[in-house]
Amino acid sequence: MTDMDIIDDNSMIIVSNVQSSSGLSISVHPLVLLNISDHFTRFKLQNPSLYENRHKIYGALLASQSGRDIDIVNSFELPLLSGEKVTLDKEYLMYKLEQLKQVFPQLDFMGWYTIGSSPTNAELELHEQFLQVSESALFLQLDPSAVGNNAKEFPLEIYESVRDIMDDKKSRLVFIQTRYKVETGEAECIAVDHVAKPSTSSSDGGVGNTLIAHLTTQRNAIAMLNSRIQFLQKYLLDTKSGHLPVDHDIIRQISSLCRRSPILEKKSFDEQFSAEYDDVLLVAYLASITKGLNSINDLVDKFNLVNGNNAPNNKSLIMFLN
């Protein structure tokens, strides 16, 4: 950043040249950079007209904080509400954070990201909306245009926000650039190296085989989901016709599942939204399975504590669990 403040078209200060005094030590992990890069690449290829009209991508940052140390370790995409001004879909953000909190309880919402060469007044106004969710939200901006063979600096900037007193004695929100470092663990090094060096085991390239395997897995998962939905539908029809007795517990579980499912009134829907929603459901299911396994583990520990080492075999435990 230069010695002068960054100013937008209407002569309002956006980024102040005041040094940050918060004392934060911010670390960015490679997974966040890969997520943002993947988000931008898909947006550019799937929506070329929007990209040419300078539309941007947005997402949320997840981090763990210990005192003044902040580790930004993950992120997810955000569909903002479009209109005269881009506004935050707070309901979606809180719903997604609630889902992720079940799996990653140590991670908190720490800010948001977008692309661009420098912050604008529109992003400053959007940042004020994120401050309603977290009063210490950070702003991360990635500049894809700065990526090149001769680039010597990382095309990423992180900003804090403060209230600054203007010449008219009124306070106004401004960004302050803050320092950061890229930090990675051994497992992340292996994953990044694997992504950077795709397999070339076949003459057509290993990337195509990997994609086919990924798409096959998704197709099988969708087919299994469809078969289970048909099973539930058949059960409800048999219950309604009187062929099966009514089990109110099962009916409540099916009703709860339907309420959590999206209601789509149109025939075709956005593939990106569908993939994102499937990821959320998978995370929720994994969290439920993990909690169930923990409960069973606690039950086994209590059983062993009660019976001691005098249990002749595991048959009594099996009968107890049944």
DODOLO-202223 format. One line per field, with one value per residue (C-alpha): residue number from 1; residue in three letters; z, x, y. Coordinates in pm, whole numbers, m for minus. Layout:
N
k = c(NUM ...);
r = c(ALA ...);
w = c(Z ...);
u = c(X ...);
v = c(Y ...);
// end
This chain:
322
k = c(1 2 3 4 5 6 7 8 9 10 11 12 13 14 15 16 17 18 19 20 21 22 23 24 25 26 27 28 29 30 31 32 33 34 35 36 37 38 39 40 41 42 43 44 45 46 47 48 49 50 51 52 53 54 55 56 57 58 59 60 61 62 63 64 65 66 67 68 69 70 71 72 73 74 75 76 77 78 79 80 81 82 83 84 85 86 87 88 89 90 91 92 93 94 95 96 97 98 99 100 101 102 103 104 105 106 107 108 109 110 111 112 113 114 115 116 117 118 119 120 121 122 123 124 125 126 127 128 129 130 131 132 133 134 135 136 137 138 139 140 141 142 143 144 145 146 147 148 149 150 151 152 153 154 155 156 157 158 159 160 161 162 163 164 165 166 167 168 169 170 171 172 173 174 175 176 177 178 179 180 181 182 183 184 185 186 187 188 189 190 191 192 193 194 195 196 197 198 199 200 201 202 203 204 205 206 207 208 209 210 211 212 213 214 215 216 217 218 219 220 221 222 223 224 225 226 227 228 229 230 231 232 233 234 235 236 237 238 239 240 241 242 243 244 245 246 247 248 249 250 251 252 253 254 255 256 257 258 259 260 261 262 263 264 265 266 267 268 269 270 271 272 273 274 275 276 277 278 279 280 281 282 283 284 285 286 287 288 289 290 291 292 293 294 295 296 297 298 299 300 301 302 303 304 305 306 307 308 309 310 311 312 313 314 315 316 317 318 319 320 321 322);
r = c(MET THR ASP MET ASP ILE ILE ASP ASP ASN SER MET ILE ILE VAL SER ASN VAL GLN SER SER SER GLY LEU SER ILE SER VAL HIS PRO LEU VAL LEU LEU ASN ILE SER ASP HIS PHE THR ARG PHE LYS LEU GLN ASN PRO SER LEU TYR GLU ASN ARG HIS LYS ILE TYR GLY ALA LEU LEU ALA SER GLN SER GLY ARG ASP ILE ASP ILE VAL ASN SER PHE GLU LEU PRO LEU LEU SER GLY GLU LYS VAL THR LEU ASP LYS GLU TYR LEU MET TYR LYS LEU GLU GLN LEU LYS GLN VAL PHE PRO GLN LEU ASP PHE MET GLY TRP TYR THR ILE GLY SER SER PRO THR ASN ALA GLU LEU GLU LEU HIS GLU GLN PHE LEU GLN VAL SER GLU SER ALA LEU PHE LEU GLN LEU ASP PRO SER ALA VAL GLY ASN ASN ALA LYS GLU PHE PRO LEU GLU ILE TYR GLU SER VAL ARG ASP ILE MET ASP ASP LYS LYS SER ARG LEU VAL PHE ILE GLN THR ARG TYR LYS VAL GLU THR GLY GLU ALA GLU CYS ILE ALA VAL ASP HIS VAL ALA LYS PRO SER THR SER SER SER ASP GLY GLY VAL GLY ASN THR LEU ILE ALA HIS LEU THR THR GLN ARG ASN ALA ILE ALA MET LEU ASN SER ARG ILE GLN PHE LEU GLN LYS TYR LEU LEU ASP THR LYS SER GLY HIS LEU PRO VAL ASP HIS ASP ILE ILE ARG GLN ILE SER SER LEU CYS ARG ARG SER PRO ILE LEU GLU LYS LYS SER PHE ASP GLU GLN PHE SER ALA GLU TYR ASP ASP VAL LEU LEU VAL ALA TYR LEU ALA SER ILE THR LYS GLY LEU ASN SER ILE ASN ASP LEU VAL ASP LYS PHE ASN LEU VAL ASN GLY ASN ASN ALA PRO ASN ASN LYS SER LEU ILE MET PHE LEU ASN);
w = c(0 m77 171 72 164 m89 m196 m408 m674 m431 m239 65 239 210 337 591 609 989 1125 1291 1670 1748 1789 1602 1469 1167 994 668 583 226 235 245 m58 m249 m168 m288 m602 m682 m617 m852 m1125 m1127 m1127 m1420 m1630 m1543 m1558 m1822 m1878 m1507 m1487 m1781 m1607 m1305 m1074 m773 m553 m178 106 482 674 961 1216 1561 1797 2104 2254 1978 1756 1473 1246 937 844 632 428 246 m28 38 m199 m138 m217 m530 m591 m602 m344 m261 80 315 343 720 758 526 699 1046 922 764 1074 1290 1069 1068 1443 1498 1325 1396 1738 1773 1461 1464 1200 1157 845 473 141 m213 m515 m642 m656 m375 m146 m267 m93 m176 7 301 323 296 571 804 757 852 1165 1284 1293 1438 1570 1492 1138 902 529 296 m67 m337 m661 m946 m1194 m996 m1047 m1311 m1388 m1273 m957 m651 m388 m277 m431 m98 151 488 642 982 1028 1265 1319 1197 1274 950 886 951 1304 1206 1245 947 904 724 648 791 624 860 839 794 731 542 777 695 868 742 631 442 271 140 20 m154 m319 m441 m589 m754 m916 m1076 m1176 m1533 m1507 m1833 m2185 m2161 m1825 m1473 m1414 m1639 m1456 m1122 m1247 m1375 m1040 m858 m1082 m1048 m670 m685 m920 m687 m389 m569 m677 m317 m193 m455 m356 12 m68 m269 27 260 10 m17 362 391 120 290 623 470 302 627 513 788 1143 1215 1403 1518 1604 1245 1109 1317 1192 830 890 1042 743 500 684 656 284 31 m138 m510 m717 m1047 m1264 m1311 m1029 m994 m986 m764 m501 m514 m457 m169 m1 m37 139 430 465 458 734 942 892 985 1299 1393 1333 1541 1830 1808 1816 2115 2298 2225 2338 2666 2711 2659 2908 3170 3105 3151 3465 3617 3524 3568 3425 3541 3221 3056 2704 2506 2476 2777 2631 2301 2480 2686 2376 2207);
u = c(0 127 181 m149 m491 m699 m988 m1289 m1465 m1667 m1353 m1431 m1143 m1170 m832 m644 m265 m278 m83 m284 m262 m470 m165 m329 m116 m305 m220 m381 m381 m353 m702 m853 m648 m746 m1115 m1110 m915 m1155 m1455 m1319 m1226 m1572 m1741 m1529 m1595 m1962 m2067 m1851 m2105 m2118 m1739 m1707 m1951 m1716 m1942 m1759 m1760 m1811 m1750 m1707 m1387 m1364 m1085 m974 m861 m641 m586 m439 m349 m596 m565 m786 m821 m1134 m1395 m1724 m1913 m2189 m2481 m2551 m2883 m2858 m3045 m2954 m2691 m2540 m2670 m2578 m2813 m2780 m3029 m2825 m2499 m2631 m2779 m2447 m2250 m2486 m2431 m2052 m2043 m2164 m1855 m1597 m1691 m1351 m1399 m1577 m1686 m1394 m1473 m1536 m1355 m1394 m1178 m1042 m735 m839 m1141 m1430 m1707 m1953 m1733 m1705 m2086 m2105 m1845 m2073 m2333 m2079 m1992 m2347 m2257 m1907 m1786 m1424 m1478 m1178 m1186 m971 m926 m758 m642 m644 m514 m189 m108 160 497 676 471 693 431 139 m183 m367 m448 m625 m793 m929 m1196 m1200 m1409 m1224 m1313 m1352 m1304 m1674 m1634 m1838 m1716 m1692 m1585 m1250 m1023 m672 m431 m288 1 m46 153 81 110 75 109 257 m79 m158 182 106 m241 m115 165 m89 m310 m15 108 m186 m142 m33 m45 m237 m187 m503 m396 m484 m696 m971 m977 m999 m1290 m1473 m1429 m1556 m1862 m1935 m1929 m2170 m2405 m2409 m2480 m2769 m2908 m2895 m3064 m3337 m3400 m3432 m3673 m3886 m3880 m4005 m4273 m4391 m4399 m4617 m4853 m4888 m4951 m5215 m5392 m5390 m5155 m4909 m4977 m4904 m4577 m4582 m4211 m4118 m4368 m4206 m3861 m3978 m4148 m3830 m3629 m3873 m3855 m3476 m3492 m3515 m3849 m3793 m4085 m3900 m3795 m3433 m3216 m2865 m2608 m2382 m2653 m2732 m2368 m2337 m2651 m2535 m2212 m2406 m2623 m2316 m2154 m2473 m2496 m2130 m2187 m2486 m2289 m1999 m2229 m2392 m2055 m1948 m2268 m2211 m1850 m1961 m2218 m1954 m1721 m1997 m2088 m1726 m1702 m2009 m1911 m1536 m1320 m1555 m1761 m1703 m1765 m1932 m2269 m2407 m2297 m2463 m2786 m2764 m2725 m3017);
v = c(0 350 628 784 662 470 693 601 808 1018 1124 910 735 356 235 442 452 432 136 m139 m128 m437 m662 m950 m1233 m1366 m1694 m1809 m2179 m2317 m2467 m2118 m2009 m2323 m2270 m1909 m1999 m2284 m2057 m1792 m2042 m2202 m1862 m1743 m2055 m2108 m1742 m1569 m1291 m1204 m1214 m975 m739 m735 m934 m1069 m1377 m1373 m1615 m1651 m1722 m1972 m1948 m2051 m1777 m1798 m1457 m1240 m1536 m1605 m1911 m1886 m2252 m2286 m2098 m2147 m1966 m1714 m1639 m1271 m1103 m888 m565 m201 m293 m629 m735 m1016 m1314 m1331 m1616 m1841 m1744 m1827 m2157 m2259 m2161 m2366 m2671 m2635 m2575 m2931 m3072 m2801 m2660 m2493 m2276 m1940 m1692 m1452 m1249 m1270 m1268 m1141 m1062 m731 m512 m275 m225 m11 179 m103 m352 m113 m100 m479 m511 m315 m588 m856 m659 m726 m1097 m1051 m719 m814 m944 m936 m865 m1077 m972 m1179 m1014 m1271 m1012 m985 m1352 m1396 m1544 m1231 m1177 m1143 m1066 m1278 m1130 m1129 m856 m870 m568 m477 m210 88 398 707 1071 1264 1638 1703 1554 1248 892 662 301 256 m38 m76 m313 m573 m817 m1191 m1506 m1826 m2122 m2489 m2823 m3148 m3288 m2966 m2978 m3328 m3224 m2908 m3104 m3361 m3087 m2912 m3236 m3420 m3782 m3862 m4240 m4291 m4164 m3954 m3812 m3922 m3611 m3745 m4078 m3900 m3690 m3998 m4171 m3862 m3830 m4203 m4171 m3879 m4068 m4370 m4147 m3977 m4316 m4441 m4125 m4164 m4527 m4432 m4150 m4392 m4633 m4360 m4262 m4623 m4651 m4340 m4464 m4806 m4634 m4410 m4703 m4905 m5183 m5089 m4965 m4601 m4542 m4181 m4181 m4273 m4020 m3744 m3837 m3831 m3496 m3354 m3476 m3314 m2982 m2984 m3058 m2772 m2703 m2644 m2525 m2508 m2800 m2701 m2571 m2442 m2722 m2519 m2477 m2849 m2945 m2699 m2830 m3192 m3099 m2947 m3259 m3482 m3280 m3303 m3680 m3730 m3525 m3742 m4062 m3932 m3844 m4187 m4364 m4156 m4253 m4621 m4592 m4435 m4711 m4981 m4812 m4798 m5162 m5271 m5059 m5227 m5583 m5544 m5817 m6092 m6093 m6437 m6313 m6039 m6213 m6030 m5698 m5778 m5875 m5553 m5337 m5510);
// end
